[in-house]
Amino acid sequence: MKKRRTGGKLWAAMLTLTLALYLTILPLSAWPLDQRPPWVVLALLFWCFAAPGRVGVLVGFFTGLLLDVLTGTLLGQNALALSVTAYLALILRPRIRIFPLWQQTFFIWLILLVERLLTLWVIGATGEPMPPLSYWTPSLIGMLLWPFMSLLLDPIERRLGAD
C-alpha cells in the first residue's frame, strides 16, 4: 500500500502560485504590460477548484498581499480581489466543476471580471485616474488561457490524489 503525502496538493499549489507570481513580475517590453494574463488569479482559481480543503480565502489573501508588494500596488488591493475571487470559486465550485471545460471557461471569465471590477473599485476609491479600455483585456486573455492551464495542471492534481 502506497503512502500519500497529506500536504502534496498544498505544496503543488504553493509552487504553482509562486510560478504565477514570477510570471506576473517577469520583465517584458512596454507594449504587452496591459495584456499580461492574470496568472495568479488563474492559478488560485484552479487550486480552489482542485483542493478546496487546502487552498481558499486565506491563501488568496496572503497571495494577494505578496502580489501587492511585488507589483507596488496599494497594499491590500490584490489581497481583497484575490480573497473575493477565492471565495467565489469555493462557493461556485460544485456548480462549475460539473460542466465541460469549454463551458467552465465562461464562468472563469465571469469570476475574472469580478476580480477586475474589485480592482477598479479600489482604483476609483483612491482617486487614481481610470484605466483605459485595455484594462479589461487580461480577463479575456485569462479566459482563453483557462483551458490550457487546466489541462496542464489537471494531471498534477490527479497524481496527488483525493483531498
C-alpha positions in Angstrom: 0.0 0.0 0.0 1.4 3.4 -1.1 1.6 6.2 1.5 0.3 9.5 0.3 1.6 12.8 1.5 -1.1 14.8 3.1 0.2 18.2 2.1 1.1 17.3 -1.5 -1.7 19.5 -3.1 -0.8 22.4 -0.8 2.9 22.2 -1.9 1.8 21.9 -5.5 -0.5 24.9 -5.1 2.2 27.0 -3.5 4.7 26.1 -6.2 2.2 27.0 -8.9 1.3 30.2 -7.2 5.0 31.1 -6.9 5.5 30.4 -10.6 2.4 32.6 -11.3 3.8 35.4 -9.2 7.1 35.1 -11.1 5.3 35.3 -14.4 3.5 38.4 -13.2 6.6 40.3 -12.4 8.7 38.9 -15.3 10.1 42.0 -17.1 8.6 42.5 -20.5 8.8 45.2 -23.1 6.3 48.1 -22.7 3.7 47.0 -25.1 2.4 43.8 -23.6 2.1 45.1 -20.0 -1.6 45.9 -20.4 -2.2 42.5 -21.9 -0.4 40.4 -19.3 -2.5 37.4 -18.3 -3.8 37.2 -14.7 -1.5 34.2 -13.9 -2.0 34.4 -10.1 -5.8 34.6 -10.4 -5.9 31.6 -12.8 -3.6 29.5 -10.5 -5.6 30.4 -7.5 -8.9 29.5 -9.2 -7.5 26.2 -10.3 -6.4 25.2 -6.9 -9.6 26.4 -5.2 -11.4 24.1 -7.5 -8.9 21.2 -7.2 -8.1 21.4 -3.5 -10.8 23.4 -1.7 -9.8 22.0 1.7 -6.2 23.3 1.3 -6.5 26.4 -0.8 -9.1 29.0 -0.1 -9.7 32.6 1.0 -6.7 32.8 3.4 -4.3 31.6 0.7 -5.9 34.1 -1.7 -5.4 36.9 0.9 -1.8 36.2 1.6 -1.0 35.7 -2.1 -2.7 39.0 -2.8 -0.6 40.7 -0.2 2.5 39.3 -1.7 1.3 40.4 -5.2 0.7 43.9 -3.9 4.3 44.0 -2.5 5.8 42.6 -5.7 3.9 44.9 -8.1 4.0 48.0 -6.0 0.2 48.5 -5.9 -1.8 49.8 -3.0 -1.3 47.3 -0.1 -4.5 45.3 0.1 -5.8 45.9 -3.4 -4.9 42.5 -4.8 -5.5 40.9 -1.4 -9.1 42.0 -1.5 -9.6 40.9 -5.1 -8.0 37.5 -4.6 -9.8 36.8 -1.4 -13.2 37.5 -3.0 -12.1 35.5 -6.1 -11.2 32.5 -3.9 -14.5 32.8 -2.0 -16.5 32.9 -5.3 -14.5 29.9 -6.5 -15.2 27.9 -3.4 -18.9 28.8 -3.3 -19.4 28.1 -7.1 -17.1 25.1 -7.2 -19.8 22.4 -7.2 -21.8 24.2 -9.9 -18.8 24.9 -12.2 -17.0 21.6 -11.9 -19.9 19.6 -13.4 -19.6 21.5 -16.8 -17.3 20.5 -19.5 -14.1 22.6 -19.8 -15.3 24.8 -22.6 -18.3 25.8 -20.5 -16.2 26.3 -17.4 -14.3 28.9 -19.3 -17.3 31.2 -19.4 -17.7 31.0 -15.6 -14.0 31.6 -15.1 -14.3 34.7 -17.3 -17.1 36.0 -15.1 -15.0 35.5 -12.0 -12.1 37.2 -13.7 -14.4 40.1 -14.5 -15.4 40.3 -10.8 -11.7 40.5 -9.8 -11.1 43.3 -12.3 -14.2 45.2 -11.1 -13.0 45.0 -7.5 -9.6 46.3 -8.5 -11.3 49.1 -10.5 -13.3 49.9 -7.4 -10.2 50.3 -5.3 -8.6 52.4 -8.1 -11.6 54.7 -8.1 -11.8 54.9 -4.3 -8.2 56.0 -4.0 -8.7 58.8 -6.6 -6.3 57.3 -9.2 -7.2 58.0 -12.8 -9.4 55.5 -14.5 -7.5 53.0 -16.6 -8.0 52.8 -20.4 -10.3 50.3 -22.1 -7.4 47.8 -22.4 -7.8 47.3 -18.6 -10.3 44.6 -19.4 -8.0 42.7 -21.9 -6.4 40.5 -19.2 -9.8 38.9 -18.3 -10.3 37.9 -21.9 -6.8 36.6 -22.2 -7.3 34.7 -18.9 -10.5 33.2 -20.2 -8.6 32.0 -23.3 -5.8 30.5 -21.2 -8.0 28.7 -18.7 -8.5 25.5 -20.8 -4.7 25.2 -21.4 -3.8 25.9 -17.8 -6.5 23.5 -16.6 -5.2 20.8 -18.9 -1.7 21.4 -17.8 -2.3 21.3 -14.1 -5.0 18.6 -14.0 -2.6 15.6 -14.3 -0.6 17.0 -11.3 -3.8 17.3 -9.3 -4.9 13.8 -10.2 -1.5 12.3 -9.4 -1.6 13.8 -5.9 -4.9 12.1 -5.3 -8.0 13.0 -3.4 -8.0 15.8 -0.9 
